[in-house]
Amino acid sequence: MRYLGNKTKLLPFIEESIKDINENIETVFDITSGTCSVSEYFKKQNKNVISNDILYLSYVFQKARVCLNKKYDFTKYFNEMKSLPLIDTGFIYNNYTQKADRMFFTEENAKKIDTYRTYIENKYKKKEINEDIYYYLIYCLLEASDKVGNVTGVWESFLKHFKDASAKDIQIKELPYTINNNKKQYICNNEDIINIIDKYEVDLIYFDPPYNTRSYDTNFHLVETIAKYDNPEIQINSKTNKPLKSGKRKNVLKSKLDKKTTAKQEFEKIVNKMKTKYILVSYNNEGIISKEDMKEILSKRGKVKIFEKEYKRYKSNNNKEVPKNIIEYLFLVEVKT
């Protein structure tokens, strides 16, 4: 899935930064898991993994990519979904297509998303599928929906014309996931960091805080709605008294980490509550907390090593004035005992 801050490309960098302490790490706590690239990486490294994120869509990814550790035959469910008559009473079709003067999805794809998501929910409510299958099928639907979304990368706005990929029929299919034949423990959470950070005592905490003021809940509101499928109330424009063109959910989650006035204080509060031997923080040179402030805060917990690497910037638009590259930082802290 296209996701701000996705760390897939940074995995070799992360691996290199912890190579000297890797043998000391048995349990990793990924406290802002996103689409779970890092959590799944540590699962593949045969670590115990605890994951967490405040977004429910991330919890779905956690359940599919981290906690799911058993082989299932999903063929039946995909075949059943694809054979269903399409419904035209669903929330996505009636709110995020041209029917509602929005162009996030074609009408046909929106009907399929509603049909598939309703099928999954009904199966689970009737106890015809277990929790593993439930979250895995939603995960596959989220990935399929992302591929036909008529957006540049985030879901805050849609394109005025359907691009080629968005005009294609949605293809829901089985996706690979990691199975380990060991006795490692995998725990998934859907909590605000501050409420869970001191719940677990671990060897390594990986922290990937927001780098800027772009709210994840706003940028990914539509896939969050598909994940929850809770028919949320849409925000009203205070000037026009009409629903926002973006179709954003009314009750968006607010984080102190993506606000310039509170990010530094919230980051320090979280770091001070960590129960761990090592801390690994991802950040970059354009973050709302300066490199110097980050180092100062982390130094209070122990010895800090800083690793730097230049990467091509993720851009959701074609703004030529924005630099092509950014410098990614990894702060590794050996916590004082």
Sine and cosine of phi, psi and omega as CSV:
sin_phi,cos_phi,sin_psi,cos_psi,sin_omega,cos_omega
0.00,0.00,0.63,-0.78,0.10,-1.00
-0.94,0.35,0.86,-0.50,-0.14,-0.99
-0.52,-0.85,0.77,-0.64,0.03,-1.00
-0.85,0.52,0.76,-0.64,0.06,-1.00
0.99,0.16,0.16,0.99,0.03,-1.00
-0.83,0.56,0.77,-0.64,-0.15,-0.99
-0.98,-0.20,0.24,0.97,-0.03,-1.00
-0.82,0.57,-0.72,0.70,-0.03,-1.00
-0.94,0.35,-0.32,0.95,-0.04,-1.00
-1.00,-0.03,-0.05,1.00,-0.08,-1.00
-0.85,0.53,-0.68,0.73,0.07,-1.00
-0.88,0.47,-0.59,0.81,0.04,-1.00
-0.91,0.42,-0.68,0.73,0.04,-1.00
-0.90,0.44,-0.70,0.72,0.00,-1.00
-0.86,0.50,-0.68,0.73,0.01,-1.00
-0.90,0.43,-0.62,0.78,-0.08,-1.00
-0.94,0.35,-0.42,0.91,-0.06,-1.00
-0.94,-0.35,0.18,0.98,-0.10,-1.00
-0.86,0.51,-0.54,0.84,-0.04,-1.00
-0.98,0.22,-0.29,0.96,-0.02,-1.00
-0.90,-0.43,0.01,1.00,-0.14,-0.99
-0.83,0.56,-0.64,0.77,-0.03,-1.00
-0.94,0.35,-0.26,0.97,0.04,-1.00
-1.00,0.00,-0.05,1.00,-0.09,-1.00
-0.97,-0.25,0.88,-0.48,0.10,-1.00
-0.94,-0.35,-0.58,0.81,-0.05,-1.00
-0.80,-0.60,0.78,-0.62,-0.01,-1.00
-0.90,-0.44,0.68,-0.74,0.07,-1.00
-0.90,-0.44,0.95,-0.31,0.03,-1.00
-1.00,-0.08,0.97,-0.23,-0.23,-0.97
-1.00,0.04,-0.19,0.98,0.10,-0.99
-0.70,-0.71,0.98,0.18,-0.27,-0.96
-0.96,0.27,-0.46,0.89,-0.03,-1.00
0.84,0.54,-0.82,-0.57,0.02,-1.00
-1.00,-0.03,0.17,0.98,0.21,-0.98
0.97,0.26,0.40,0.92,0.05,-1.00
-0.87,0.50,-0.70,0.72,-0.04,-1.00
-0.96,0.29,-0.69,0.73,0.03,-1.00
-0.86,0.52,-0.71,0.71,-0.01,-1.00
-0.93,0.36,-0.56,0.83,0.07,-1.00
-0.85,0.53,-0.73,0.68,-0.01,-1.00
-0.93,0.35,-0.52,0.85,0.11,-0.99
-0.88,0.47,-0.69,0.72,0.02,-1.00
-0.92,0.40,-0.38,0.93,0.05,-1.00
-1.00,0.06,0.16,0.99,0.03,-1.00
0.89,0.45,0.64,0.77,0.12,-0.99
-0.99,-0.17,0.44,-0.90,0.27,-0.96
-0.94,0.35,0.70,-0.71,-0.08,-1.00
-0.80,-0.60,0.79,-0.62,0.16,-0.99
-0.91,-0.42,0.82,-0.58,-0.03,-1.00
-0.88,-0.48,0.34,-0.94,0.00,-1.00
-0.31,-0.95,0.52,-0.85,0.18,-0.98
-0.27,-0.96,0.51,-0.86,-0.02,-1.00
-0.98,0.22,-0.39,0.92,0.03,-1.00
-0.98,0.18,0.70,-0.72,0.00,-1.00
-0.93,0.37,-0.56,0.83,0.02,-1.00
-0.87,0.49,-0.57,0.82,0.08,-1.00
-0.93,0.38,-0.61,0.79,0.04,-1.00
-0.87,0.50,-0.62,0.79,0.06,-1.00
-0.88,0.47,-0.70,0.71,0.04,-1.00
-0.89,0.46,-0.66,0.75,0.03,-1.00
-0.86,0.52,-0.72,0.69,-0.05,-1.00
-0.90,0.44,-0.54,0.84,-0.03,-1.00
-1.00,0.07,-0.62,0.78,-0.13,-0.99
-0.99,-0.15,-0.31,0.95,-0.05,-1.00
-0.90,-0.44,-0.85,0.52,-0.12,-0.99
-0.98,0.21,-0.45,0.89,0.03,-1.00
-0.95,0.32,0.89,-0.45,-0.10,-0.99
-0.64,-0.77,0.57,0.82,-0.05,-1.00
-0.61,-0.79,0.60,-0.80,-0.01,-1.00
-0.99,0.16,0.76,-0.65,0.07,-1.00
-0.78,-0.62,0.42,-0.91,0.17,-0.99
-0.99,-0.16,0.96,-0.28,-0.07,-1.00
-1.00,-0.05,-0.04,1.00,-0.13,-0.99
-0.80,0.61,-0.71,0.71,-0.04,-1.00
-0.82,0.57,-0.70,0.72,-0.09,-1.00
-0.94,0.34,-0.64,0.77,0.04,-1.00
-0.92,0.40,-0.64,0.77,0.03,-1.00
-0.90,0.43,-0.66,0.75,0.01,-1.00
-0.90,0.44,-0.67,0.74,0.00,-1.00
-0.87,0.49,-0.71,0.70,-0.08,-1.00
-0.94,0.34,-0.29,0.96,-0.01,-1.00
-1.00,-0.10,-0.05,1.00,-0.07,-1.00
-0.97,0.26,0.56,-0.83,0.17,-0.98
-0.92,0.38,0.64,-0.76,-0.07,-1.00
-0.97,0.23,0.63,-0.78,0.04,-1.00
-0.99,-0.11,0.50,-0.86,0.03,-1.00
-0.86,-0.51,0.37,0.93,0.01,-1.00
-0.93,-0.37,0.12,0.99,-0.10,-1.00
-0.98,0.21,0.31,-0.95,-0.08,-1.00
-0.93,0.37,-0.65,0.76,-0.05,-1.00
-0.92,0.38,-0.72,0.69,0.01,-1.00
-0.88,0.48,-0.66,0.75,-0.09,-1.00
-0.99,0.10,-0.11,0.99,-0.05,-1.00
-0.79,-0.62,-0.29,0.96,-0.12,-0.99
-0.77,-0.64,0.47,0.88,0.07,-1.00
-0.78,-0.62,-0.05,-1.00,0.03,-1.00
-0.88,0.47,-0.34,0.94,0.07,-1.00
-0.86,0.50,-0.52,0.85,0.01,-1.00
-0.95,-0.33,0.33,0.94,-0.02,-1.00
0.89,0.46,0.55,0.83,0.10,-0.99
-0.76,-0.65,0.39,-0.92,-0.07,-1.00
-0.75,-0.66,0.71,0.70,0.06,-1.00
-0.96,0.29,-0.59,0.81,0.02,-1.00
-0.67,-0.74,0.43,-0.90,0.21,-0.98
-0.92,0.39,0.37,-0.93,-0.02,-1.00
-0.89,0.47,-0.63,0.78,-0.01,-1.00
-0.90,0.43,-0.71,0.70,0.00,-1.00
-0.92,0.39,-0.62,0.79,0.03,-1.00
-0.90,0.45,-0.66,0.75,0.04,-1.00
-0.88,0.47,-0.64,0.77,0.01,-1.00
-0.92,0.39,-0.66,0.75,0.03,-1.00
-0.87,0.50,-0.73,0.68,0.04,-1.00
-0.88,0.48,-0.68,0.73,-0.03,-1.00
-0.90,0.44,-0.73,0.68,-0.02,-1.00
-0.92,0.40,-0.68,0.74,-0.06,-1.00
-0.93,0.36,-0.60,0.80,0.05,-1.00
-0.91,0.41,-0.66,0.75,0.05,-1.00
-0.85,0.53,-0.75,0.66,-0.03,-1.00
-0.88,0.47,-0.69,0.72,-0.03,-1.00
-0.91,0.42,-0.70,0.72,-0.01,-1.00
-0.91,0.42,-0.64,0.77,0.04,-1.00
-0.86,0.50,-0.67,0.75,-0.04,-1.00
-0.95,0.32,-0.69,0.72,0.00,-1.00
-0.90,0.45,-0.54,0.84,0.02,-1.00
-0.99,0.11,0.01,1.00,0.00,-1.00
0.88,0.48,0.54,0.84,0.05,-1.00
-1.00,-0.01,-0.22,0.97,0.14,-0.99
-0.71,-0.70,0.46,-0.89,0.02,-1.00
-1.00,-0.01,-0.03,-1.00,-0.07,-1.00
-0.90,0.44,-0.63,0.77,0.03,-1.00
-0.83,0.55,-0.77,0.64,-0.06,-1.00
-0.93,0.37,-0.65,0.76,0.00,-1.00
-0.82,0.57,-0.82,0.57,-0.06,-1.00
-0.94,0.34,-0.56,0.83,0.01,-1.00
-0.90,0.43,-0.68,0.73,0.00,-1.00
-0.91,0.41,-0.62,0.79,0.07,-1.00
-0.90,0.43,-0.67,0.74,0.04,-1.00
-0.83,0.56,-0.73,0.68,0.01,-1.00
-0.89,0.45,-0.60,0.80,0.03,-1.00
-0.93,0.37,-0.64,0.77,0.03,-1.00
-0.89,0.46,-0.69,0.72,0.01,-1.00
-0.91,0.42,-0.65,0.76,0.02,-1.00
-0.91,0.41,-0.65,0.76,0.00,-1.00
-0.91,0.42,-0.63,0.78,0.01,-1.00
-0.88,0.48,-0.60,0.80,-0.05,-1.00
-0.93,0.36,-0.40,0.92,-0.01,-1.00
-0.93,-0.37,0.18,0.98,0.05,-1.00
-0.94,0.33,0.72,-0.70,-0.06,-1.00
-1.00,0.02,0.88,0.48,-0.05,-1.00
-0.71,-0.71,0.22,-0.98,0.00,-1.00
-1.00,0.07,-0.31,0.95,-0.03,-1.00
0.19,-0.98,-0.67,0.74,0.10,-0.99
-0.92,-0.38,0.19,-0.98,-0.18,-0.98
-0.96,-0.28,0.40,0.92,-0.01,-1.00
-0.97,0.24,-0.42,0.91,0.03,-1.00
-0.46,-0.89,0.27,-0.96,-0.01,-1.00
-0.90,-0.43,0.28,-0.96,0.04,-1.00
-0.98,0.18,0.43,-0.90,-0.05,-1.00
-0.97,0.25,-0.36,0.93,0.05,-1.00
-0.74,-0.67,0.52,-0.85,0.00,-1.00
-0.95,0.32,0.83,-0.56,0.08,-1.00
-0.97,0.24,0.22,-0.98,-0.11,-0.99
-0.84,0.55,-0.71,0.70,-0.05,-1.00
-0.90,0.44,-0.58,0.82,-0.03,-1.00
-0.96,0.26,-0.43,0.91,-0.01,-1.00
-0.99,0.17,-0.24,0.97,0.02,-1.00
-0.96,0.27,0.38,-0.93,0.05,-1.00
-0.94,0.33,0.66,-0.75,0.05,-1.00
-0.89,0.45,0.66,-0.75,-0.02,-1.00
-0.83,-0.56,0.99,-0.15,0.06,-1.00
-1.00,0.08,0.74,-0.67,-0.07,-1.00
-0.49,-0.87,0.24,-0.97,0.02,-1.00
-0.94,0.34,0.71,-0.71,-0.01,-1.00
-0.91,-0.41,0.51,-0.86,-0.01,-1.00
-0.93,0.37,0.50,-0.86,0.11,-0.99
-0.56,-0.83,0.29,-0.96,-0.14,-0.99
-1.00,-0.07,0.80,-0.61,0.09,-1.00
-0.88,-0.47,0.82,-0.58,0.06,-1.00
-0.93,-0.37,0.80,-0.60,0.04,-1.00
-1.00,0.00,0.91,0.40,0.00,-1.00
-0.60,-0.80,-0.08,-1.00,-0.04,-1.00
-0.96,-0.26,0.45,0.89,0.02,-1.00
-0.95,0.33,0.39,-0.92,-0.06,-1.00
-0.95,-0.30,0.69,-0.72,0.02,-1.00
-0.78,-0.62,0.85,-0.53,-0.06,-1.00
-0.80,-0.60,0.77,-0.63,-0.01,-1.00
-0.92,-0.39,0.62,-0.78,-0.05,-1.00
-0.70,-0.72,0.45,-0.89,0.04,-1.00
-0.74,-0.68,0.96,0.29,-0.14,-0.99
-0.72,-0.70,0.37,-0.93,0.22,-0.97
-0.92,0.40,0.71,-0.70,-0.08,-1.00
-0.78,0.63,-0.73,0.69,-0.12,-0.99
-0.88,0.47,-0.41,0.91,-0.02,-1.00
-1.00,0.06,-0.17,0.99,-0.12,-0.99
-0.79,-0.61,-0.22,0.98,-0.17,-0.98
-0.86,0.51,-0.55,0.83,-0.02,-1.00
-0.98,-0.20,0.26,0.97,0.00,-1.00
-0.97,0.23,-0.51,0.86,-0.07,-1.00
-0.88,-0.48,0.63,-0.78,0.13,-0.99
-0.96,-0.28,0.88,-0.47,-0.18,-0.98
-0.73,-0.68,-0.03,-1.00,0.04,-1.00
-1.00,-0.01,-0.61,0.80,0.00,-1.00
-0.64,-0.77,0.75,-0.66,0.18,-0.98
-0.95,-0.30,0.82,-0.57,0.09,-1.00
-0.98,-0.22,0.79,-0.61,-0.09,-1.00
-0.78,-0.63,0.86,-0.50,0.02,-1.00
-0.86,-0.51,0.97,0.23,-0.06,-1.00
-0.95,0.32,0.32,-0.95,0.07,-1.00
-0.85,0.53,0.64,-0.77,-0.01,-1.00
-1.00,-0.01,-0.38,0.92,-0.10,-0.99
-0.65,-0.76,-0.19,-0.98,-0.10,-1.00
-1.00,-0.06,0.21,0.98,0.01,-1.00
-0.99,0.12,0.92,-0.40,-0.06,-1.00
-0.94,0.33,0.79,-0.62,0.02,-1.00
-0.90,0.43,-0.62,0.79,-0.03,-1.00
-0.91,0.42,-0.54,0.84,0.06,-1.00
-0.97,0.24,-0.71,0.70,-0.06,-1.00
-0.93,0.37,-0.39,0.92,-0.05,-1.00
-0.82,-0.58,0.50,0.87,-0.09,-1.00
-0.86,0.50,-0.60,0.80,-0.10,-0.99
-0.96,0.26,-0.66,0.75,0.06,-1.00
-0.95,0.32,-0.47,0.88,0.12,-0.99
-0.90,0.44,-0.64,0.77,0.03,-1.00
-0.93,0.38,-0.65,0.76,0.06,-1.00
-0.89,0.45,-0.63,0.77,0.01,-1.00
-0.90,0.44,-0.75,0.66,-0.03,-1.00
-0.98,0.21,-0.62,0.79,-0.09,-1.00
0.75,0.66,0.82,0.57,-0.11,-0.99
-0.93,-0.36,0.20,0.98,0.02,-1.00
0.73,0.69,0.87,0.50,-0.11,-0.99
-0.95,0.32,0.36,-0.93,0.13,-0.99
-0.96,0.28,0.68,-0.73,-0.03,-1.00
-1.00,-0.03,0.63,-0.77,-0.02,-1.00
-0.86,0.51,0.56,-0.83,0.02,-1.00
-0.97,-0.23,0.69,-0.72,0.10,-1.00
-0.95,0.31,0.86,-0.50,-0.09,-1.00
-0.91,0.41,-0.41,0.91,-0.02,-1.00
-0.99,0.11,-0.65,0.76,-0.07,-1.00
-0.99,-0.16,-0.26,0.97,-0.06,-1.00
0.88,0.48,0.46,0.89,0.05,-1.00
-0.87,-0.50,0.37,-0.93,0.03,-1.00
-0.83,0.55,0.60,-0.80,0.02,-1.00
-0.85,0.52,0.58,-0.81,0.01,-1.00
-0.87,0.50,-0.51,0.86,-0.01,-1.00
-0.96,0.28,-0.30,0.95,-0.04,-1.00
0.94,0.34,0.40,0.91,-0.06,-1.00
-0.89,0.46,0.56,-0.83,0.07,-1.00
-0.88,0.48,0.55,-0.84,-0.03,-1.00
-0.93,0.37,-0.74,0.67,-0.07,-1.00
-0.99,-0.11,0.99,0.11,0.02,-1.00
-0.99,0.13,0.51,-0.86,0.03,-1.00
-0.98,0.21,0.65,-0.76,-0.02,-1.00
-0.91,-0.43,0.71,-0.71,0.02,-1.00
-0.85,-0.53,0.65,-0.76,0.07,-1.00
-0.97,0.23,-0.21,0.98,-0.03,-1.00
-0.98,0.20,-0.31,0.95,0.00,-1.00
-0.95,-0.31,0.43,0.90,0.08,-1.00
-0.84,-0.54,0.76,-0.65,-0.06,-1.00
-0.85,0.52,-0.55,0.84,-0.08,-1.00
-0.98,0.22,-0.33,0.95,-0.10,-0.99
-0.80,-0.59,-0.16,0.99,-0.12,-0.99
-0.87,0.50,-0.75,0.67,-0.06,-1.00
-0.88,0.47,-0.72,0.69,-0.02,-1.00
-0.91,0.41,-0.65,0.76,0.00,-1.00
-0.93,0.37,-0.65,0.76,0.04,-1.00
-0.86,0.51,-0.72,0.70,-0.01,-1.00
-0.91,0.42,-0.63,0.77,0.02,-1.00
-0.88,0.48,-0.68,0.74,0.00,-1.00
-0.92,0.39,-0.73,0.68,-0.02,-1.00
-0.86,0.51,-0.64,0.77,-0.03,-1.00
-0.93,0.38,-0.36,0.93,-0.02,-1.00
-1.00,-0.07,-0.05,1.00,-0.06,-1.00
-0.94,0.35,0.68,-0.73,0.07,-1.00
-0.92,-0.40,1.00,-0.07,-0.15,-0.99
-0.31,-0.95,0.32,-0.95,0.08,-1.00
-0.99,0.11,-0.57,0.82,-0.04,-1.00
-0.70,-0.71,0.51,-0.86,0.09,-1.00
-0.83,-0.56,0.73,-0.69,0.09,-1.00
-0.82,-0.58,0.88,-0.48,-0.05,-1.00
-0.90,-0.45,0.78,-0.63,0.13,-0.99
-1.00,-0.07,0.68,-0.74,0.07,-1.00
-0.36,-0.93,0.00,-1.00,0.09,-1.00
-0.58,-0.82,0.04,-1.00,-0.14,-0.99
-0.96,0.29,-0.10,1.00,0.02,-1.00
-0.93,-0.37,0.22,0.97,-0.02,-1.00
-0.92,0.39,0.40,-0.92,-0.03,-1.00
-0.97,0.25,-0.22,0.98,0.18,-0.98
-0.97,-0.24,0.76,-0.65,-0.06,-1.00
-0.95,0.33,0.39,-0.92,0.05,-1.00
-0.84,0.54,-0.65,0.76,-0.02,-1.00
-0.91,0.41,-0.69,0.72,0.02,-1.00
-0.91,0.41,-0.64,0.77,0.03,-1.00
-0.87,0.50,-0.73,0.68,-0.01,-1.00
-0.90,0.44,-0.66,0.75,-0.01,-1.00
-0.88,0.48,-0.70,0.71,-0.01,-1.00
-0.91,0.42,-0.73,0.69,-0.05,-1.00
-0.93,0.36,-0.51,0.86,-0.01,-1.00
-0.89,0.45,-0.39,0.92,0.03,-1.00
-0.94,0.35,-0.36,0.93,0.01,-1.00
-1.00,-0.09,-0.31,0.95,0.00,-1.00
0.31,-0.95,-0.22,-0.98,-0.03,-1.00
-0.96,0.28,0.75,-0.66,-0.09,-1.00
-0.92,-0.38,0.76,-0.65,0.19,-0.98
-0.93,-0.37,0.68,-0.74,0.00,-1.00
-0.90,-0.44,0.81,-0.59,0.06,-1.00
-0.94,-0.35,0.64,-0.77,-0.03,-1.00
-0.76,-0.65,0.60,-0.80,0.04,-1.00
-0.45,-0.89,0.66,-0.75,0.00,-1.00
-1.00,0.03,0.70,-0.71,0.00,-1.00
-0.72,-0.70,0.41,-0.91,0.11,-0.99
-0.94,0.34,0.70,-0.71,-0.04,-1.00
-0.94,0.35,0.62,-0.78,0.21,-0.98
-0.99,0.17,0.80,-0.60,0.03,-1.00
-0.78,-0.63,0.72,-0.69,0.05,-1.00
-0.99,-0.16,0.14,0.99,0.08,-1.00
-0.52,-0.86,-0.01,-1.00,-0.07,-1.00
-0.96,-0.29,0.58,0.82,0.02,-1.00
-0.92,0.40,0.95,-0.32,-0.07,-1.00
-0.96,0.27,-0.27,0.96,-0.01,-1.00
-0.98,0.20,-0.28,0.96,0.00,-1.00
-0.99,0.17,0.75,-0.66,0.01,-1.00
-0.82,0.57,0.57,-0.82,-0.05,-1.00
-0.95,0.31,-0.50,0.86,-0.10,-0.99
-0.86,-0.51,0.40,-0.91,0.10,-0.99
-0.75,-0.66,0.30,-0.95,0.06,-1.00
-0.96,-0.26,0.88,-0.47,0.04,-1.00
-1.00,0.03,0.68,-0.73,0.05,-1.00
-0.93,-0.36,0.59,-0.81,0.25,-0.97
-0.82,-0.57,0.87,-0.50,0.04,-1.00
-0.98,-0.19,0.89,-0.45,0.03,-1.00
-0.95,-0.32,0.83,-0.55,-0.06,-1.00
-0.90,-0.45,0.80,-0.60,0.18,-0.98
-1.00,-0.06,0.96,-0.28,-0.17,-0.99
-0.94,0.35,0.72,-0.70,0.04,-1.00
-0.92,0.38,0.65,-0.76,0.02,-1.00
-1.00,-0.06,0.00,0.00,0.00,0.00
